[in-house]
């Protein structure tokens, strides 16, 4: 009779433990992969929205007619989203200088609504009313003369 040879093999417990470790690793790696894919998709969506906002800003700043700019607009993007923008324009205390509050909303079918607000300060002589421009120039001229007069008086006191 031959002596009993002890075979080297894994026990059932060892196999189950190895299988559980392998399954855990697969779950962790799969969730990491999916998070990376979602992050890339989010970045791509942000980049597209930023491009659309840049386009709206360019169109608003190219607008020569102030009334048309204040009407705002609506357009479809190449991706099929709806882009709505409005602009509020206020004249500054300096001639031909304006503050433009630009508001952009983008809505897509399966995405949440995105909004963007920006305040721009622009120099646009074409938007100025001639009467208002004249008043602002006169006011600036008066302030400059008053400042020169004060500086002259201060220089006289020093000497």
LUMTI-630477 format. One record per residue: residue number from 1; z, y, x of N, C-alpha, C in turn. Coordinates in pm, whole numbers. Each point is the difference from the previous one (the first is absolute). Layout:
N
rec nr=NUM; npz=Z; npy=Y; npx=X; capz=Z; capy=Y; capx=X; cpz=Z; cpy=Y; cpx=X
...
END
This chain:
159
rec nr=1; npz=0; npy=-116; npx=82; capz=0; capy=116; capx=-82; cpz=0; cpy=124; cpx=88
rec nr=2; npz=-77; npy=91; npx=-44; capz=-11; capy=122; capx=78; cpz=113; cpy=94; cpx=-31
rec nr=3; npz=39; npy=76; npx=102; capz=103; capy=97; capx=-30; cpz=-54; cpy=110; cpx=-92
rec nr=4; npz=83; npy=53; npx=-83; capz=-41; capy=106; capx=-94; cpz=-30; cpy=126; cpx=79
rec nr=5; npz=-119; npy=50; npx=-21; capz=-44; capy=123; capx=69; cpz=26; cpy=119; cpx=-94
rec nr=6; npz=69; npy=90; npx=52; capz=31; capy=120; capx=-80; cpz=-119; cpy=95; cpx=9
rec nr=7; npz=-59; npy=28; npx=-111; capz=-115; capy=91; capx=-4; cpz=50; cpy=143; cpx=-5
rec nr=8; npz=-71; npy=82; npx=70; capz=31; capy=143; capx=-4; cpz=-80; cpy=63; cpx=-114
rec nr=9; npz=67; npy=57; npx=-98; capz=-66; capy=63; capx=-114; cpz=94; cpy=108; cpx=-56
rec nr=10; npz=-58; npy=85; npx=-83; capz=78; capy=106; capx=-62; cpz=67; cpy=-56; cpx=-125
rec nr=11; npz=118; npy=46; npx=-23; capz=68; capy=-40; capx=-123; cpz=-50; cpy=87; cpx=-113
rec nr=12; npz=29; npy=-42; npx=-121; capz=-44; capy=76; capx=-117; cpz=59; cpy=141; cpx=1
rec nr=13; npz=123; npy=13; npx=42; capz=65; capy=130; capx=6; cpz=-70; cpy=92; cpx=100
rec nr=14; npz=-39; npy=-49; npx=112; capz=-70; capy=81; capx=100; cpz=-136; cpy=47; cpx=-51
rec nr=15; npz=-70; npy=-87; npx=-68; capz=-132; capy=36; capx=-55; cpz=16; cpy=109; cpx=-106
rec nr=16; npz=99; npy=-15; npx=-88; capz=21; capy=101; capx=-105; cpz=41; cpy=135; cpx=60
rec nr=17; npz=83; npy=-2; npx=104; capz=41; capy=123; capx=65; cpz=-120; cpy=70; cpx=66
rec nr=18; npz=-85; npy=-75; npx=67; capz=-119; capy=57; capx=63; cpz=-95; cpy=58; cpx=-105
rec nr=19; npz=-14; npy=-72; npx=-112; capz=-86; capy=48; capx=-108; cpz=56; cpy=130; cpx=-61
rec nr=20; npz=131; npy=10; npx=-16; capz=62; capy=122; capx=-54; cpz=-20; cpy=117; cpx=96
rec nr=21; npz=15; npy=-23; npx=129; capz=-22; capy=107; capx=99; cpz=-145; cpy=46; cpx=-1
rec nr=22; npz=-92; npy=-94; npx=-8; capz=-143; capy=33; capx=-4; cpz=-33; cpy=82; cpx=-125
rec nr=23; npz=56; npy=-41; npx=-115; capz=-25; capy=72; capx=-126; cpz=56; cpy=141; cpx=8
rec nr=24; npz=118; npy=16; npx=59; capz=59; capy=134; capx=15; cpz=-88; cpy=88; cpx=87
rec nr=25; npz=-50; npy=-54; npx=108; capz=-87; capy=77; capx=89; cpz=-128; cpy=41; cpx=-72
rec nr=26; npz=-56; npy=-90; npx=-79; capz=-123; capy=31; capx=-75; cpz=27; cpy=113; cpx=-100
rec nr=27; npz=113; npy=-4; npx=-69; capz=33; capy=104; capx=-98; cpz=15; cpy=135; cpx=70
rec nr=28; npz=72; npy=4; npx=111; capz=21; capy=126; capx=73; cpz=-132; cpy=55; cpx=51
rec nr=29; npz=-82; npy=-84; npx=60; capz=-129; capy=47; capx=54; cpz=-94; cpy=44; cpx=-112
rec nr=30; npz=-1; npy=-70; npx=-112; capz=-86; capy=39; capx=-112; cpz=43; cpy=134; cpx=-58
rec nr=31; npz=130; npy=20; npx=-18; capz=45; capy=128; capx=-56; cpz=-28; cpy=114; cpx=98
rec nr=32; npz=14; npy=-25; npx=129; capz=-34; capy=102; capx=99; cpz=-148; cpy=36; cpx=-7
rec nr=33; npz=-84; npy=-100; npx=-12; capz=-144; capy=22; capx=-9; cpz=-33; cpy=82; cpx=-124
rec nr=34; npz=60; npy=-35; npx=-113; capz=-28; capy=74; capx=-124; cpz=50; cpy=144; cpx=9
rec nr=35; npz=113; npy=23; npx=65; capz=49; capy=137; capx=20; cpz=-95; cpy=81; cpx=86
rec nr=36; npz=-56; npy=-62; npx=101; capz=-97; capy=70; capx=86; cpz=-124; cpy=35; cpx=-80
rec nr=37; npz=-49; npy=-92; npx=-81; capz=-119; capy=25; capx=-83; cpz=27; cpy=115; cpx=-97
rec nr=38; npz=116; npy=-1; npx=-66; capz=35; capy=108; capx=-93; cpz=10; cpy=134; cpx=72
rec nr=39; npz=59; npy=0; npx=120; capz=11; capy=123; capx=77; cpz=-135; cpy=56; cpx=37
rec nr=40; npz=-91; npy=-87; npx=43; capz=-136; capy=46; capx=34; cpz=-72; cpy=55; cpx=-122
rec nr=41; npz=19; npy=-63; npx=-114; capz=-64; capy=48; capx=-123; cpz=57; cpy=136; cpx=-40
rec nr=42; npz=129; npy=17; npx=17; capz=63; capy=128; capx=-31; cpz=-51; cpy=110; cpx=91
rec nr=43; npz=-13; npy=-29; npx=127; capz=-51; capy=99; capx=96; cpz=-144; cpy=36; cpx=-34
rec nr=44; npz=-78; npy=-99; npx=-37; capz=-140; capy=25; capx=-37; cpz=-6; cpy=90; cpx=-124
rec nr=45; npz=86; npy=-29; npx=-99; capz=4; capy=83; capx=-121; cpz=45; cpy=142; cpx=31
rec nr=46; npz=99; npy=15; npx=88; capz=45; capy=133; capx=39; cpz=-111; cpy=77; cpx=70
rec nr=47; npz=-72; npy=-67; npx=85; capz=-109; capy=65; capx=74; cpz=-109; cpy=47; cpx=-97
rec nr=48; npz=-32; npy=-82; npx=-99; capz=-101; capy=39; capx=-99; cpz=48; cpy=122; cpx=-80
rec nr=49; npz=128; npy=-1; npx=-39; capz=53; capy=114; capx=-75; cpz=-2; cpy=126; cpx=84
rec nr=50; npz=37; npy=-11; npx=127; capz=-4; capy=117; capx=89; cpz=-142; cpy=53; cpx=15
rec nr=51; npz=-99; npy=-88; npx=5; capz=-139; capy=45; capx=9; cpz=-40; cpy=74; cpx=-127
rec nr=52; npz=43; npy=-50; npx=-115; capz=-32; capy=67; capx=-126; cpz=66; cpy=138; cpx=-6
rec nr=53; npz=125; npy=9; npx=44; capz=70; capy=130; capx=2; cpz=-71; cpy=96; cpx=94
rec nr=54; npz=-43; npy=-50; npx=115; capz=-72; capy=85; capx=95; cpz=-130; cpy=52; cpx=-63
rec nr=55; npz=-69; npy=-85; npx=-75; capz=-124; capy=41; capx=-65; cpz=28; cpy=108; cpx=-104
rec nr=56; npz=107; npy=-19; npx=-81; capz=35; capy=100; capx=-102; cpz=36; cpy=132; cpx=66
rec nr=57; npz=77; npy=-4; npx=108; capz=39; capy=123; capx=71; cpz=-125; cpy=73; cpx=48
rec nr=58; npz=-93; npy=-75; npx=56; capz=-124; capy=60; capx=50; cpz=-78; cpy=65; cpx=-113
rec nr=59; npz=-11; npy=-69; npx=-114; capz=-74; capy=55; capx=-113; cpz=69; cpy=125; cpx=-55
rec nr=60; npz=133; npy=-2; npx=-1; capz=74; capy=117; capx=-50; cpz=-19; cpy=120; cpx=91
rec nr=61; npz=3; npy=-22; npx=130; capz=-13; capy=110; capx=94; cpz=-144; cpy=51; cpx=9
rec nr=62; npz=-95; npy=-82; npx=-38; capz=-140; capy=45; capx=-1; cpz=-34; cpy=79; cpx=-127
rec nr=63; npz=86; npy=-8; npx=-100; capz=-26; capy=67; capx=-127; cpz=1; cpy=151; cpx=19
rec nr=64; npz=-113; npy=63; npx=-31; capz=-11; capy=145; capx=16; cpz=55; cpy=75; cpx=-121
rec nr=65; npz=-3; npy=-62; npx=-117; capz=45; capy=66; capx=-123; cpz=145; cpy=-40; cpx=-30
rec nr=66; npz=86; npy=99; npx=-5; capz=142; capy=-24; capx=-22; cpz=26; cpy=-65; cpx=-136
rec nr=67; npz=-72; npy=42; npx=-103; capz=19; capy=-56; capx=-135; cpz=-36; cpy=-149; cpx=-2
rec nr=68; npz=-106; npy=-36; npx=68; capz=-40; capy=-142; capx=6; cpz=104; cpy=-83; cpx=73
rec nr=69; npz=57; npy=57; npx=105; capz=103; capy=-71; capx=75; cpz=122; cpy=-26; cpx=-87
rec nr=70; npz=41; npy=99; npx=-77; capz=119; capy=-15; capx=-83; cpz=-22; cpy=-96; cpx=-116
rec nr=71; npz=-126; npy=-25; npx=-39; capz=-28; capy=-99; capx=-104; cpz=36; cpy=-141; cpx=46
rec nr=72; npz=-13; npy=-24; npx=130; capz=26; capy=-134; capx=51; cpz=-119; cpy=-91; cpx=-22
rec nr=73; npz=23; npy=-128; npx=-1; capz=-111; capy=-91; capx=-20; cpz=45; cpy=-144; cpx=-12
rec nr=74; npz=-96; npy=-84; npx=-36; capz=23; capy=-143; capx=-12; cpz=-124; cpy=-72; cpx=51
rec nr=75; npz=22; npy=-107; npx=74; capz=-112; capy=-75; capx=55; cpz=40; cpy=-146; cpx=16
rec nr=76; npz=-99; npy=-84; npx=13; capz=21; capy=-143; capx=26; cpz=-19; cpy=-25; cpx=148
rec nr=77; npz=86; npy=-83; npx=57; capz=-13; capy=-35; capx=141; cpz=-95; cpy=-119; cpx=13
rec nr=78; npz=-50; npy=-26; npx=121; capz=-86; capy=-117; capx=18; cpz=70; cpy=-131; cpx=-36
rec nr=79; npz=133; npy=-4; npx=10; capz=74; capy=-121; capx=-34; cpz=25; cpy=-13; cpx=-150
rec nr=80; npz=-40; npy=101; npx=-78; capz=15; capy=-7; capx=-145; cpz=124; cpy=68; cpx=-54
rec nr=81; npz=79; npy=62; npx=84; capz=120; capy=71; capx=-46; cpz=-39; cpy=138; cpx=-53
rec nr=82; npz=86; npy=57; npx=-83; capz=-22; capy=134; capx=-52; cpz=85; cpy=98; cpx=80
rec nr=83; npz=-64; npy=106; npx=45; capz=65; capy=101; capx=81; cpz=0; cpy=130; cpx=-78
rec nr=84; npz=121; npy=53; npx=-30; capz=15; capy=126; capx=-73; cpz=72; cpy=98; cpx=90
rec nr=85; npz=-53; npy=121; npx=11; capz=65; capy=100; capx=85; cpz=4; cpy=135; cpx=-70
rec nr=86; npz=107; npy=73; npx=30; capz=17; capy=134; capx=-51; cpz=43; cpy=90; cpx=114
rec nr=87; npz=-25; npy=128; npx=-16; capz=38; capy=97; capx=104; cpz=53; cpy=125; cpx=-68
rec nr=88; npz=111; npy=48; npx=52; capz=55; capy=128; capx=-44; cpz=-9; cpy=96; cpx=117
rec nr=89; npz=-60; npy=116; npx=-24; capz=-24; capy=96; capx=106; cpz=82; cpy=126; cpx=-27
rec nr=90; npz=69; npy=44; npx=103; capz=78; capy=124; capx=-10; cpz=-40; cpy=91; cpx=117
rec nr=91; npz=-18; npy=127; npx=-31; capz=-31; capy=97; capx=105; cpz=127; cpy=32; cpx=78
rec nr=92; npz=-14; npy=18; npx=130; capz=113; capy=36; capx=86; cpz=8; cpy=152; cpx=12
rec nr=93; npz=98; npy=46; npx=71; capz=18; capy=145; capx=17; cpz=-99; cpy=57; cpx=101
rec nr=94; npz=-74; npy=-85; npx=66; capz=-101; capy=42; capx=98; cpz=-137; cpy=-12; cpx=-66
rec nr=95; npz=-85; npy=97; npx=25; capz=-133; capy=0; capx=-60; cpz=-78; cpy=-125; cpx=39
rec nr=96; npz=-66; npy=-60; npx=-97; capz=-87; capy=-116; capx=16; cpz=74; cpy=-129; cpx=37
rec nr=97; npz=131; npy=0; npx=-3; capz=77; capy=-119; capx=33; cpz=53; cpy=-61; cpx=-130
rec nr=98; npz=-17; npy=-132; npx=-15; capz=37; capy=-68; capx=-123; cpz=78; cpy=-127; cpx=32
rec nr=99; npz=89; npy=-35; npx=-92; capz=73; capy=-127; capx=9; cpz=-57; cpy=-91; cpx=-108
rec nr=100; npz=-44; npy=-119; npx=42; capz=-59; capy=-97; capx=-91; cpz=93; cpy=-121; cpx=-8
rec nr=101; npz=49; npy=-28; npx=-121; capz=79; capy=-121; capx=-23; cpz=-94; cpy=-105; cpx=-57
rec nr=102; npz=-28; npy=-102; npx=80; capz=-95; capy=-104; capx=-37; cpz=76; cpy=-124; cpx=-45
rec nr=103; npz=-34; npy=-51; npx=-118; capz=63; capy=-121; capx=-53; cpz=-109; cpy=-103; cpx=-28
rec nr=104; npz=16; npy=-120; npx=58; capz=-99; capy=-106; capx=-15; cpz=69; cpy=-123; cpx=-58
rec nr=105; npz=-63; npy=-60; npx=-102; capz=48; capy=-125; capx=-59; cpz=-113; cpy=-101; cpx=4
rec nr=106; npz=34; npy=-122; npx=40; capz=-100; capy=-107; capx=2; cpz=55; cpy=-117; cpx=-79
rec nr=107; npz=-76; npy=-46; npx=-99; capz=40; capy=-116; capx=-79; cpz=-108; cpy=-106; cpx=11
rec nr=108; npz=44; npy=-122; npx=22; capz=-91; capy=-115; capx=6; cpz=49; cpy=-102; cpx=-102
rec nr=109; npz=-85; npy=-97; npx=-32; capz=33; capy=-96; capx=-105; cpz=124; cpy=-81; cpx=31
rec nr=110; npz=5; npy=-61; npx=117; capz=111; capy=-91; capx=30; cpz=98; cpy=58; cpx=101
rec nr=111; npz=-1; npy=130; npx=19; capz=90; capy=63; capx=96; cpz=83; cpy=106; cpx=-70
rec nr=112; npz=111; npy=34; npx=63; capz=82; capy=107; capx=-55; cpz=-66; cpy=135; cpx=26
rec nr=113; npz=37; npy=97; npx=-81; capz=-56; capy=134; capx=14; cpz=53; cpy=63; cpx=128
rec nr=114; npz=-89; npy=62; npx=77; capz=40; capy=66; capx=124; cpz=-19; cpy=150; cpx=-17
rec nr=115; npz=95; npy=75; npx=57; capz=-6; capy=146; capx=-9; cpz=17; cpy=61; cpx=138
rec nr=116; npz=-59; npy=117; npx=16; capz=9; capy=72; capx=127; cpz=2; cpy=149; cpx=-32
rec nr=117; npz=92; npy=72; npx=62; capz=10; capy=145; capx=-16; cpz=-8; cpy=64; cpx=138
rec nr=118; npz=-71; npy=111; npx=7; capz=-15; capy=70; capx=127; cpz=-11; cpy=149; cpx=-26
rec nr=119; npz=62; npy=79; npx=86; capz=-10; capy=145; capx=-9; cpz=-81; cpy=48; cpx=120
rec nr=120; npz=-107; npy=71; npx=-30; capz=-88; capy=53; capx=103; cpz=2; cpy=152; cpx=-3
rec nr=121; npz=-10; npy=62; npx=114; capz=-15; capy=144; capx=8; cpz=-137; cpy=27; cpx=59
rec nr=122; npz=-83; npy=69; npx=-77; capz=-138; capy=20; capx=41; cpz=-38; cpy=147; cpx=-4
rec nr=123; npz=-90; npy=37; npx=87; capz=-55; capy=134; capx=5; cpz=-138; cpy=-4; cpx=-65
rec nr=124; npz=-13; npy=55; npx=-121; capz=-125; capy=-6; capx=-75; cpz=-33; cpy=136; cpx=-60
rec nr=125; npz=-75; npy=83; npx=71; capz=-37; capy=132; capx=-55; cpz=-77; cpy=-9; cpx=-131
rec nr=126; npz=-74; npy=-107; npx=-21; capz=-80; capy=-13; capx=-122; cpz=87; cpy=-14; cpx=-124
rec nr=127; npz=124; npy=-43; npx=14; capz=87; capy=-18; capx=-115; cpz=73; cpy=129; cpx=-38
rec nr=128; npz=-2; npy=100; npx=84; capz=75; capy=123; capx=-26; cpz=-72; cpy=88; cpx=-101
rec nr=129; npz=81; npy=66; npx=-82; capz=-53; capy=102; capx=-90; cpz=-12; cpy=128; cpx=82
rec nr=130; npz=-111; npy=72; npx=-9; capz=-16; capy=121; capx=81; cpz=110; cpy=103; cpx=-19
rec nr=131; npz=48; npy=19; npx=-122; capz=105; capy=98; capx=-26; cpz=130; cpy=-44; cpx=67
rec nr=132; npz=35; npy=-126; npx=-17; capz=122; capy=-53; capx=62; cpz=-9; cpy=6; cpx=152
rec nr=133; npz=-116; npy=-32; npx=53; capz=-19; capy=5; capx=145; cpz=23; cpy=141; cpx=51
rec nr=134; npz=-53; npy=99; npx=-70; capz=19; capy=140; capx=40; cpz=147; cpy=39; cpx=-2
rec nr=135; npz=72; npy=-43; npx=-105; capz=143; capy=30; capx=-8; cpz=76; cpy=-64; cpx=117
rec nr=136; npz=-33; npy=-123; npx=31; capz=69; capy=-69; capx=109; cpz=-30; cpy=66; cpx=135
rec nr=137; npz=-125; npy=42; npx=19; capz=-35; capy=69; capx=125; cpz=76; cpy=132; cpx=13
rec nr=138; npz=10; npy=74; npx=-109; capz=72; capy=127; capx=2; cpz=149; cpy=-23; cpx=29
rec nr=139; npz=58; npy=-102; npx=-60; capz=140; capy=-32; capx=24; cpz=22; cpy=-40; cpx=146
rec nr=140; npz=-90; npy=-81; npx=55; capz=13; capy=-41; capx=141; cpz=-15; cpy=121; cpx=91
rec nr=141; npz=-92; npy=89; npx=-32; capz=-21; capy=121; capx=80; cpz=126; cpy=87; cpx=-3
rec nr=142; npz=61; npy=14; npx=-118; capz=122; capy=79; capx=-13; cpz=113; cpy=-61; cpx=82
rec nr=143; npz=15; npy=-131; npx=-5; capz=106; capy=-67; capx=78; cpz=-21; cpy=16; cpx=150
rec nr=144; npz=-125; npy=-8; npx=45; capz=-29; capy=17; capx=143; cpz=32; cpy=141; cpx=45
rec nr=145; npz=-41; npy=99; npx=-80; capz=30; capy=139; capx=35; cpz=150; cpy=26; cpx=1
rec nr=146; npz=71; npy=-57; npx=-96; capz=145; capy=17; capx=-6; cpz=66; cpy=-67; cpx=121
rec nr=147; npz=-49; npy=-114; npx=38; capz=54; capy=-69; capx=117; cpz=-27; cpy=80; cpx=128
rec nr=148; npz=-119; npy=56; npx=12; capz=-32; capy=82; capx=118; cpz=90; cpy=124; cpx=6
rec nr=149; npz=24; npy=59; npx=-117; capz=84; capy=119; capx=-6; cpz=143; cpy=-36; cpx=43
rec nr=150; npz=52; npy=-112; npx=-46; capz=134; capy=-43; capx=39; cpz=8; cpy=-30; cpx=149
rec nr=151; npz=-103; npy=-61; npx=54; capz=-2; capy=-31; capx=144; cpz=-7; cpy=127; cpx=83
rec nr=152; npz=-75; npy=97; npx=-47; capz=-9; capy=128; capx=70; cpz=134; cpy=72; cpx=0
rec nr=153; npz=70; npy=-3; npx=-112; capz=132; capy=62; capx=-8; cpz=99; cpy=-71; cpx=90
rec nr=154; npz=-9; npy=-130; npx=8; capz=91; capy=-77; capx=86; cpz=-29; cpy=29; cpx=147
rec nr=155; npz=-127; npy=18; npx=35; capz=-36; capy=29; capx=138; cpz=50; cpy=141; cpx=40
rec nr=156; npz=-7; npy=94; npx=-95; capz=47; capy=135; capx=27; cpz=151; cpy=0; cpx=23
rec nr=157; npz=74; npy=-79; npx=-74; capz=145; capy=-5; capx=14; cpz=39; cpy=-58; cpx=136
rec nr=158; npz=-76; npy=-91; npx=52; capz=31; capy=-63; capx=128; cpz=-23; cpy=96; cpx=117
rec nr=159; npz=-91; npy=93; npx=-14; capz=-32; capy=91; capx=111; cpz=82; cpy=126; cpx=-3
END
